[in-house]
Amino acid sequence: MVQKLQDKLRFRQGVIILESLVVIVILVVLTVAVFQFAILQIAHQAVNAAAMEGARVACRASFGTSTQQAVTEDAVIAVLEVNGVEASNVDVTVTDSANSVKVDITVPLDDLSVPDWLANFGFSTGSMEFRSVATGWK
């Protein structure tokens, strides 16, 4: 009787260890996902801030569209660089209408300093991009 009880306890200890390992692995993956999502949100906020600054600068520029485009691109790149975003492949489009200016920014995630930790688990952000549009009123 005592031997049967000891065998059941040994078997139960093995099951507890196995269940604990499964739960720990899931918790580690979720923790990594939360940290990567937070870093992605910070980078997305930097792109949004750059779009808003670009719209502000484009509204204040009262000269030709080629100069307006260049000044807006410089302002966008400056904001992105301050926030740690590599500005080599940033696409900035300025659309000027009668009473508003629309600035459209596209930044590939490869250019951002965001680690791709979840790629090991099948969730890669490598081919994605952030896009932000801001409108400034004249």
Backbone as a chain_set.jsonl record, in Angstrom:
{"seq": "MVQKLQDKLRFRQGVIILESLVVIVILVVLTVAVFQFAILQIAHQAVNAAAMEGARVACRASFGTSTQQAVTEDAVIAVLEVNGVEASNVDVTVTDSANSVKVDITVPLDDLSVPDWLANFGFSTGSMEFRSVATGWK", "coords": {"N": [[0.824, -1.195, 0.0], [1.872, 1.259, 0.867], [3.934, 1.392, -0.924], [2.573, 1.67, -3.394], [1.462, 4.184, -3.046], [3.773, 5.78, -2.904], [4.764, 5.402, -5.5], [2.743, 6.625, -7.002], [3.064, 9.264, -6.13], [5.649, 9.841, -7.098], [5.195, 9.665, -9.856], [3.367, 11.741, -10.11], [4.989, 13.931, -9.426], [6.681, 14.07, -11.655], [4.846, 14.789, -13.623], [4.072, 17.287, -12.705], [6.462, 18.723, -12.976], [6.749, 18.624, -15.766], [4.41, 20.019, -16.609], [4.969, 22.495, -15.476], [7.229, 23.279, -16.96], [6.097, 23.624, -19.508], [4.324, 25.745, -19.021], [6.148, 27.727, -18.215], [7.641, 28.114, -20.57], [5.643, 29.16, -22.256], [5.047, 31.526, -20.86], [7.495, 32.884, -21.088], [7.657, 33.311, -23.875], [5.397, 34.965, -24.213], [6.178, 37.154, -22.638], [8.417, 38.085, -24.074], [7.079, 38.798, -26.408], [5.491, 40.907, -25.477], [7.465, 42.803, -24.786], [8.639, 43.227, -27.335], [6.442, 44.253, -28.718], [6.063, 46.627, -27.301], [8.415, 48.026, -27.954], [8.019, 48.268, -30.702], [5.778, 49.937, -30.666], [6.902, 52.29, -29.632], [8.638, 52.956, -31.73], [6.733, 53.332, -33.747], [5.406, 55.541, -32.756], [7.436, 57.418, -33.026], [7.543, 57.627, -35.815], [5.0, 58.673, -36.29], [5.274, 61.158, -34.965], [7.217, 62.307, -36.588], [5.778, 62.569, -38.973], [3.825, 64.435, -38.207], [5.444, 66.646, -37.585], [6.555, 67.057, -40.091], [4.254, 67.836, -41.527], [3.658, 70.2, -40.197], [5.92, 71.772, -40.81], [5.704, 71.794, -43.604], [3.348, 73.246, -43.95], [4.105, 75.758, -43.117], [5.928, 76.442, -45.0], [6.133, 78.52, -47.667], [6.809, 78.411, -50.324], [7.909, 77.153, -53.553], [6.919, 73.845, -54.729], [8.986, 71.926, -54.991], [11.011, 72.849, -53.305], [9.547, 72.916, -50.967], [9.045, 70.192, -50.631], [11.681, 69.26, -50.217], [12.441, 70.64, -47.853], [10.533, 69.642, -46.087], [11.16, 66.889, -46.125], [13.719, 67.02, -44.959], [13.023, 67.908, -42.372], [11.455, 65.754, -41.471], [13.313, 63.636, -41.553], [15.137, 64.595, -39.672], [13.623, 64.48, -37.283], [13.153, 61.724, -37.153], [15.779, 60.745, -36.914], [16.52, 61.816, -34.449], [14.953, 60.249, -32.833], [16.169, 57.831, -33.12], [15.851, 56.398, -35.505], [16.91, 54.94, -38.442], [17.346, 56.724, -41.358], [17.527, 56.015, -44.078], [15.899, 54.702, -46.007], [13.487, 56.05, -46.034], [10.347, 57.06, -47.145], [8.947, 59.97, -48.203], [6.126, 61.794, -48.903], [4.711, 64.714, -50.085], [1.707, 66.372, -50.312], [0.237, 69.103, -51.585], [-2.503, 71.148, -51.206], [-5.153, 73.565, -51.716], [-5.865, 74.639, -49.133], [-4.641, 72.961, -47.304], [-2.015, 70.69, -46.282], [-0.762, 67.548, -46.929], [1.18, 65.074, -45.484], [2.821, 62.14, -46.122], [4.342, 59.374, -44.784], [6.474, 56.609, -45.117], [8.099, 53.983, -43.597], [10.279, 51.32, -43.684], [10.318, 48.452, -41.545], [12.721, 47.194, -41.344], [14.607, 49.207, -41.304], [14.332, 50.35, -38.865], [15.432, 50.459, -35.464], [14.555, 48.051, -34.222], [14.427, 45.079, -32.546], [13.984, 41.764, -33.845], [12.757, 39.648, -32.228], [10.754, 37.717, -32.105], [10.948, 36.265, -34.393], [12.131, 33.805, -34.188], [10.084, 32.258, -33.285], [8.312, 32.136, -35.318], [6.971, 34.507, -35.933], [7.596, 37.061, -37.673], [8.636, 40.439, -38.168], [9.999, 41.524, -40.196], [9.484, 42.171, -42.967], [7.608, 44.134, -42.878], [6.151, 47.487, -42.733], [6.002, 50.813, -41.418], [3.475, 53.241, -41.714], [2.531, 56.549, -41.855], [0.285, 59.244, -41.859], [-0.124, 62.683, -41.957], [-1.982, 65.68, -41.664], [-1.777, 69.055, -42.3], [-3.185, 72.24, -41.723], [-3.48, 75.203, -43.545]], "CA": [[0.0, 0.0, 0.0], [2.773, 2.403, 0.936], [4.694, 1.407, -2.176], [1.701, 2.214, -4.426], [1.339, 5.613, -2.781], [5.042, 6.404, -3.292], [4.825, 5.376, -6.967], [1.835, 7.661, -7.497], [3.671, 10.569, -5.856], [6.757, 10.035, -8.046], [4.591, 9.94, -11.159], [2.766, 13.088, -10.039], [6.081, 14.919, -9.456], [7.11, 14.182, -13.044], [3.808, 15.523, -14.337], [4.15, 18.682, -12.244], [7.644, 19.328, -13.613], [6.441, 18.787, -17.184], [3.446, 21.108, -16.734], [5.674, 23.742, -15.154], [8.07, 23.641, -18.107], [5.231, 24.123, -20.578], [3.836, 27.068, -18.61], [7.286, 28.669, -18.218], [7.945, 28.439, -21.968], [4.586, 30.052, -22.74], [5.226, 32.828, -20.216], [8.677, 33.54, -21.666], [7.279, 33.779, -25.213], [4.495, 36.103, -24.039], [6.963, 38.287, -22.141], [9.193, 38.596, -25.21], [6.125, 39.448, -27.308], [5.106, 42.193, -24.876], [8.582, 43.744, -24.936], [8.787, 43.604, -28.739], [5.317, 45.119, -29.063], [6.324, 47.947, -26.713], [9.451, 48.679, -28.765], [7.366, 48.627, -31.965], [4.925, 51.098, -30.405], [7.78, 53.462, -29.508], [9.085, 53.299, -33.088], [5.584, 53.857, -34.482], [5.176, 56.894, -32.252], [8.457, 58.273, -33.644], [7.122, 57.867, -37.198], [3.87, 59.608, -36.21], [5.797, 62.486, -34.619], [7.891, 62.829, -37.775], [4.751, 62.984, -39.926], [3.218, 65.679, -37.719], [6.429, 67.719, -37.754], [6.63, 67.316, -41.525], [3.063, 68.599, -41.915], [3.81, 71.549, -39.642], [6.93, 72.484, -41.608], [5.186, 71.986, -44.959], [2.34, 74.321, -43.907], [4.778, 77.048, -42.941], [6.717, 76.717, -46.202], [5.287, 79.214, -48.644], [7.561, 78.497, -51.57], [7.589, 76.138, -54.553], [6.721, 72.481, -54.235], [10.239, 71.174, -54.893], [11.663, 73.298, -52.079], [8.683, 72.475, -49.876], [9.309, 68.756, -50.47], [13.019, 69.08, -49.636], [12.424, 71.12, -46.465], [9.723, 68.688, -45.324], [11.958, 65.667, -45.967], [14.765, 67.299, -43.965], [12.406, 67.947, -41.04], [11.051, 64.385, -41.133], [14.523, 62.864, -41.286], [15.7, 65.078, -38.409], [12.835, 63.918, -36.173], [13.403, 60.286, -37.089], [17.127, 60.499, -36.404], [16.51, 62.113, -33.019], [14.325, 59.109, -32.18], [16.953, 56.623, -33.348], [15.418, 55.673, -36.697], [17.781, 55.108, -39.6], [16.506, 57.407, -42.344], [18.028, 55.785, -45.422], [14.848, 54.269, -46.933], [12.227, 56.699, -45.677], [9.634, 57.631, -48.281], [8.149, 61.117, -47.767], [5.34, 62.374, -49.984], [4.002, 65.926, -49.67], [0.628, 66.746, -51.214], [-0.184, 70.457, -51.218], [-3.753, 71.604, -51.821], [-5.422, 74.992, -51.505], [-5.828, 75.067, -47.735], [-4.044, 71.955, -46.436], [-0.845, 69.954, -46.758], [-0.756, 66.179, -46.413], [2.501, 64.447, -45.502], [2.7, 60.689, -46.025], [5.663, 58.8, -44.502], [6.556, 55.155, -45.063], [9.402, 53.545, -43.095], [10.356, 49.866, -43.517], [10.745, 48.049, -40.207], [14.137, 46.8, -41.394], [15.418, 50.383, -41.024], [14.165, 50.747, -37.472], [16.278, 49.716, -34.536], [13.646, 47.191, -33.478], [14.848, 43.675, -32.667], [12.962, 40.843, -34.329], [12.901, 38.515, -31.318], [9.735, 36.686, -32.317], [11.215, 35.535, -35.63], [12.452, 32.428, -33.806], [8.835, 31.57, -32.994], [7.47, 32.179, -36.501], [6.28, 35.791, -36.075], [8.616, 38.024, -38.069], [8.187, 41.759, -38.594], [11.036, 42.004, -41.095], [9.04, 42.72, -44.252], [6.542, 45.107, -42.649], [6.538, 48.892, -42.736], [5.123, 51.761, -40.741], [3.024, 54.33, -42.566], [1.816, 57.57, -41.088], [-0.171, 60.376, -42.662], [-0.527, 63.847, -41.146], [-2.492, 66.787, -42.452], [-1.658, 70.379, -41.69], [-4.074, 73.216, -42.34], [-2.818, 76.509, -43.748]], "C": [[0.862, 1.25, 0.0], [3.564, 2.523, -0.361], [3.86, 1.995, -3.307], [1.557, 3.724, -4.273], [2.606, 6.36, -3.199], [5.182, 6.442, -4.819], [3.921, 6.458, -7.571], [2.421, 9.055, -7.277], [4.828, 10.851, -6.807], [6.218, 10.381, -9.44], [4.014, 11.357, -11.183], [3.843, 14.169, -10.075], [6.583, 15.122, -10.88], [6.117, 14.981, -13.871], [3.853, 17.001, -13.955], [5.331, 19.395, -12.901], [7.369, 19.58, -15.094], [5.449, 19.93, -17.413], [4.098, 22.457, -16.454], [6.542, 24.2, -16.318], [7.233, 24.215, -19.247], [4.75, 25.537, -20.245], [4.956, 28.098, -18.645], [7.642, 29.065, -19.65], [6.904, 29.404, -22.534], [4.735, 31.446, -22.134], [6.423, 33.589, -20.782], [8.346, 34.091, -23.052], [6.358, 34.992, -25.11], [5.235, 37.34, -23.54], [7.79, 38.914, -23.26], [8.273, 39.335, -26.185], [5.703, 40.806, -26.769], [6.223, 43.214, -25.041], [8.75, 44.171, -26.392], [7.648, 44.517, -29.176], [5.526, 46.523, -28.507], [7.372, 48.711, -27.527], [8.876, 49.099, -30.122], [6.469, 49.85, -31.784], [5.755, 52.376, -30.273], [8.244, 53.91, -30.891], [7.928, 53.876, -33.91], [5.259, 55.271, -34.033], [6.195, 57.873, -32.834], [8.075, 58.608, -35.086], [5.939, 58.834, -37.22], [4.336, 61.028, -35.891], [6.499, 63.123, -35.816], [6.876, 63.301, -38.817], [4.104, 64.291, -39.488], [4.171, 66.861, -37.866], [6.574, 68.068, -39.228], [5.435, 68.13, -42.014], [3.157, 70.035, -41.403], [4.793, 72.367, -40.47], [6.411, 72.764, -43.014], [4.135, 73.093, -45.008], [2.997, 75.692, -43.821], [5.599, 77.42, -44.163], [5.807, 77.331, -47.259], [6.013, 79.387, -49.973], [7.193, 77.329, -52.461], [7.565, 74.729, -53.994], [8.016, 71.696, -54.12], [11.002, 71.564, -53.631], [10.856, 72.856, -50.863], [8.921, 70.988, -49.594], [10.65, 68.535, -49.778], [13.057, 69.5, -48.167], [11.643, 70.162, -45.576], [10.486, 67.39, -45.09], [13.06, 65.867, -44.928], [14.203, 67.301, -42.548], [12.014, 66.551, -40.581], [12.269, 63.548, -40.757], [15.165, 63.299, -39.971], [14.951, 64.495, -37.212], [13.084, 62.422, -36.037], [14.776, 59.971, -36.515], [17.236, 60.798, -34.919], [15.938, 60.935, -32.235], [15.016, 57.781, -32.48], [16.543, 55.796, -34.542], [16.377, 55.985, -37.833], [16.942, 55.629, -40.763], [16.942, 57.158, -43.782], [16.92, 55.443, -46.42], [13.492, 54.88, -46.618], [11.624, 57.329, -46.92], [8.706, 58.727, -47.759], [7.446, 61.69, -48.993], [4.564, 63.565, -49.435], [2.972, 66.255, -50.74], [0.075, 68.082, -50.749], [-1.479, 70.795, -51.956], [-3.994, 73.053, -51.414], [-5.297, 75.417, -50.043], [-5.26, 74.027, -46.777], [-2.83, 71.323, -47.11], [-0.89, 68.573, -46.106], [0.645, 65.6, -46.571], [2.311, 62.961, -45.219], [4.106, 60.106, -45.869], [5.539, 57.289, -44.452], [7.982, 54.779, -44.665], [9.384, 52.025, -42.973], [10.862, 49.514, -42.115], [12.192, 47.571, -40.185], [15.046, 47.966, -41.02], [15.321, 50.829, -39.566], [15.073, 49.904, -36.588], [15.407, 48.871, -33.61], [14.124, 45.744, -33.638], [13.678, 42.796, -33.094], [13.041, 39.543, -33.524], [11.924, 37.391, -31.612], [9.929, 35.916, -33.62], [11.545, 34.074, -35.334], [11.198, 31.599, -33.539], [7.852, 31.653, -34.162], [6.7, 33.47, -36.713], [7.306, 36.863, -36.4], [7.984, 39.338, -38.512], [9.122, 42.34, -39.652], [10.541, 42.666, -42.362], [7.931, 43.757, -44.1], [7.075, 46.531, -42.719], [5.517, 49.702, -41.944], [4.75, 52.853, -41.73], [2.223, 55.279, -41.71], [1.495, 58.744, -42.003], [-0.603, 61.473, -41.712], [-0.953, 64.956, -42.085], [-2.346, 68.07, -41.662], [-2.521, 71.369, -42.442], [-3.371, 74.572, -42.401], [-3.633, 77.617, -43.134]], "O": [[0.621, 2.185, -0.764], [3.83, 3.627, -0.836], [4.393, 2.756, -4.116], [1.534, 4.454, -5.265], [2.528, 7.443, -3.779], [5.676, 7.429, -5.364], [4.298, 7.122, -8.536], [2.291, 9.927, -8.136], [4.978, 11.979, -7.277], [6.729, 11.278, -10.11], [4.162, 12.078, -12.169], [3.639, 15.217, -10.688], [6.88, 16.252, -11.268], [6.514, 15.768, -14.73], [3.686, 17.867, -14.814], [5.207, 20.542, -13.331], [7.72, 20.638, -15.617], [5.64, 20.73, -18.329], [3.805, 23.445, -17.127], [6.582, 25.391, -16.628], [7.634, 25.192, -19.879], [4.772, 26.42, -21.103], [4.733, 29.234, -19.065], [7.916, 30.236, -19.914], [7.257, 30.364, -23.219], [4.565, 32.443, -22.835], [6.365, 34.809, -20.937], [8.716, 35.221, -23.369], [6.53, 35.955, -25.858], [4.945, 38.453, -23.976], [7.855, 40.138, -23.376], [8.645, 40.377, -26.724], [5.571, 41.76, -27.536], [5.965, 44.364, -25.395], [8.98, 45.35, -26.663], [7.873, 45.462, -29.933], [5.2, 47.506, -29.173], [7.224, 49.911, -27.76], [9.21, 50.169, -30.632], [6.41, 50.707, -32.665], [5.345, 53.432, -30.756], [8.246, 55.104, -31.191], [8.129, 54.811, -34.686], [4.877, 56.109, -34.85], [5.862, 59.026, -33.107], [8.261, 59.74, -35.531], [5.88, 59.718, -38.074], [3.847, 61.99, -36.483], [6.393, 64.33, -36.035], [7.092, 64.32, -39.473], [3.862, 65.167, -40.318], [3.747, 67.958, -38.232], [6.7, 69.241, -39.58], [5.602, 69.027, -42.84], [2.776, 70.974, -42.102], [4.524, 73.524, -40.793], [6.647, 73.841, -43.561], [4.041, 73.807, -46.006], [2.501, 76.665, -44.388], [5.934, 78.59, -44.349], [4.829, 76.716, -47.685], [5.843, 80.396, -50.658], [6.258, 76.588, -52.156], [8.117, 74.455, -52.928], [8.137, 70.863, -53.221], [11.576, 70.705, -52.961], [11.426, 72.466, -49.844], [8.989, 70.581, -48.434], [10.752, 67.721, -48.86], [13.634, 68.802, -47.334], [12.043, 69.898, -44.442], [10.466, 66.848, -43.985], [13.307, 64.983, -44.108], [14.822, 66.765, -41.63], [12.221, 66.202, -39.418], [12.251, 62.834, -39.754], [15.684, 62.462, -39.233], [15.571, 64.066, -36.238], [13.211, 61.912, -34.924], [14.925, 59.042, -35.721], [17.964, 60.112, -34.202], [16.373, 60.65, -31.118], [14.499, 56.721, -32.129], [16.85, 54.605, -34.6], [16.627, 57.149, -38.148], [15.927, 55.024, -41.111], [16.74, 58.024, -44.634], [16.997, 55.859, -47.576], [12.458, 54.28, -46.911], [12.302, 58.044, -47.658], [7.795, 58.459, -46.975], [8.084, 62.028, -49.99], [3.847, 63.444, -48.442], [3.304, 66.399, -51.917], [-0.485, 68.187, -49.658], [-1.536, 70.732, -53.184], [-3.117, 73.688, -50.827], [-4.688, 76.445, -49.748], [-5.378, 74.184, -45.562], [-2.646, 71.409, -48.324], [-1.038, 68.45, -44.89], [1.223, 65.633, -47.658], [1.718, 62.576, -44.211], [4.964, 60.319, -46.725], [4.625, 56.749, -43.829], [8.947, 55.196, -45.304], [8.561, 51.483, -42.236], [11.729, 50.197, -41.57], [12.821, 47.546, -39.127], [16.133, 47.755, -40.482], [16.152, 51.607, -39.098], [15.43, 48.778, -36.933], [15.504, 48.959, -32.386], [14.213, 45.246, -34.76], [12.528, 43.06, -32.745], [13.35, 38.481, -34.064], [12.243, 36.223, -31.387], [9.154, 35.008, -33.921], [11.263, 33.199, -36.153], [11.25, 30.37, -33.564], [6.687, 31.282, -34.017], [5.846, 33.528, -37.598], [7.833, 37.509, -35.493], [6.93, 39.35, -39.149], [9.04, 43.527, -39.965], [11.136, 43.651, -42.8], [7.372, 44.211, -45.099], [8.284, 46.756, -42.761], [4.35, 49.332, -41.821], [5.592, 53.334, -42.488], [1.353, 54.87, -40.941], [2.321, 59.174, -42.808], [-1.359, 61.228, -40.772], [-0.373, 65.15, -43.153], [-2.744, 68.153, -40.5], [-2.58, 71.337, -43.672], [-2.755, 75.018, -41.432], [-3.241, 78.782, -43.201]]}, "num_chains": 1, "name": "protein.A"}
